[in-house]
Amino acid sequence: MPHDTSNRFSATTPIYYVNAKPHLGHAYTTIVADAVARWHRLLGEDVHLLTGTDEHGLKIQQAADAEGISPKQFADKIAPLFEQAWQRLDITNDDFIRTTEARHRVGVQKLLQACYDAGDIELDVYRGQYCVACEAYFVEEELVNGNCPIHQRPTTYVEEENYFFRLSRFEQRLLDWYAKHPDAIKPSHRMNEVIGFIKTGLNDFSVSRKSLTWGIPLPWDDKHVAYVWFDALANYITAHGYGSNDEQFSSRWPVDYHFIGKDIIRFHCVYWPAMLMSAGIEPPKGWAVGGWLLVGGEKMSKTTGNVVNPLDLIDEIGVDGFRYYVLAETPYGNDGDFTYEGLTQRYNSDLANNLGNLAARVATVVEKKCGGIGPKPNPSSPLAKIASEAVAATTAAWAEVQPSRALDATWSLIRATNSHLEQNEPWKMEPGAAVDEVMGDALEALRIVTILANPALPNTTQEIWSRIGLTGNVIDLRIPRDVAWGGYPGGTKVVKGDPLFPRR
């Protein structure tokens, strides 16, 4: 019996390769996926967020050999660093898959066998260029001056007997599927890129390596192990129960979004749906493709040595400050350039001067003019319409996977509330009905902002909620019900507390 998935939302991050510790690039995609998942929980949906680590392949074998330990020992050292980093960043993942787990191995072998039984995997000889750094094969015309287009390093000529997935057979099926699902890839210009790539003609790709032992053996020929991309992509279904729990798999698949970086779009939006089609599995509903967070104009990588550790930044600016910068600074889908100056500037302007200042100002005036007790809002306040527009714009932007636009829409209500206070100057008023009305409206606007901003600032919003005298957890509130104007009860104690965002 089919499951009702109308109230479900599932998302995945890429699984991160354990050849390096977590860096800002990893954190970027994970925070975006987490914030979107948090938004969908506020919508009252049954949310599932998956992340994990990719632990097989040549790079891991080489790194382990260099340290004189087994590849599994090497992976066991690095994988927990990702779990710990996500805990520090308040990532609310429901599962963390490691590709060395038994449930993954079983599912990968089932997927391989299904594609093999469909006649789409055949033995052949591979001759061509291979980049170890990105575990990818390239045809000559894809190289840039003889180098890998991603890593700008020389590729290696490889010639070996491999099993191949007949991707070339899937051109029309993929084009037909995308024609029926025109909004599957966000932002839309990434869809054009994928369609263009398919139309140039698809090459079959190797799904096995005979020269490598660190991987999952093919179920019909154990002299070969699964090529890392076939193994890695399968995590999205193995973690949801493919091969191990059919009922769980049918209830969670297809996921709503794979959150990925633009450099892996070919594997995710061309190879992956074709593999699933071959195995008789529905493709995911969508992909949310992010740009790169550049440092000094270059993509972060261990190779270029420009890696920024997100945990260092948390120590400097706080978890919420860091999350906010990542979400607000760069429109999702575009490249962003990370700088400490940009981080500090956005922290001071949006958080210290806008949100932090509003919360402190409201508490100060309520304490001085209202005896520390928050008044009720005015149902016909001029802020009510602005709040309604902010809610609508915020909701629309999250639906389009545009956190920066969503936060800007939420901040429009903060800016309007600060302006409202400046125009009315309640700090100059005598205690009474007039000042109560102004402060009730400001408290109500702050209450709504607290809910809308929660996916970005989970800790600070909960703190503001408590300071304005409200009980319970913000995560238990629901949009749109709880962001309608007029929900602040009044009569509750408001406290100022320490600065939420001390200026940097």
Secondary structure, DSSP 8 states (H G I E B T S, - for coil): -----TTEEEEEEEEEETTS---HHHHHHHHHHHHHHHHHHHTT-EEEEEEEEE--SHHHHHHHHHHTS-HHHHHHHHHHHHHHHHHHTT---SEEEETTSHHHHHHHHHHHHHHHHTT-EEEEEEEEEEETTTTEEE-GGGSBTTB-TTT-SB-EEEEEEEEEE-GGGGHHHHHHHHHH-TTSEESHHHHHHHHHHHHT----EE-EESS--SS-EETTEEEEEE-HHHHHHTHHHHTTTTTT-HHHHHHH-S-SEEEEEGGGHHIIIIIHHHHHHHHT----S-EEEE--EEETTEE--TTTT----HHHHHHHH-HHHHHHHHHHHS-TTS-EEE-HHHHHHHIIIIIIIIIIHHHHHHHHHHHHHSTTEE----TT-HHHHHHHHHHHHHHHHHHTT-HHHHHHHHHHHHHHHHHHHHHH-GGGS-SSHHHHHHHHHHHHHHHHHHHHTTTT-HHHHHHHHHHTT--S-GGG--TTGGGSTT---SSEE----S-SS---
